[in-house]
Amino acid sequence: MNTLGLIVLLLHLLGIAALLGGLLAQARDSEKRITPVIRDGVGTAFVAGIVLVGLLEAGDGDVNHLKIGVKFLVNLVVLVLVMANMRKPSIPNGLFWALTGLTVLNVVLALFWSGGHTY
């Protein structure tokens, strides 16, 4: 992978870290909410993921389209749920844990789905 690809991969990983970190920082709080860190993390991860796929398609990298499609769908659901609940003072515990679970699922898909790149 070239330097641009590595920089975009770093941004993607930092976005996921911000999203998951923002969620887990509230795990013990009785009232949970969508914070700017969560919003920015999911947005960064989503956009950087799309750019990564574009770089792979433009280069000579193998792209597992099924894996990328599933990861795109999971991340899109997280993005929509985050944006739809951004202005609410708090979110239900079920939504909070769904966002956390979907985020972890996306990381698991990236790491353990065989074939192609890990992103």
Secondary structure by P-SEA (a helix, b strand, c coil): ccaaaaaaaaaaaaaaaaaaaaaaaacccccccccaaaaaaaaaaaaaaaaaaaaaaacccccaaaaaaaaaaaaaaaaaaaaaacccccccaaaaaaaaaaaaaaaaaaccccccccc
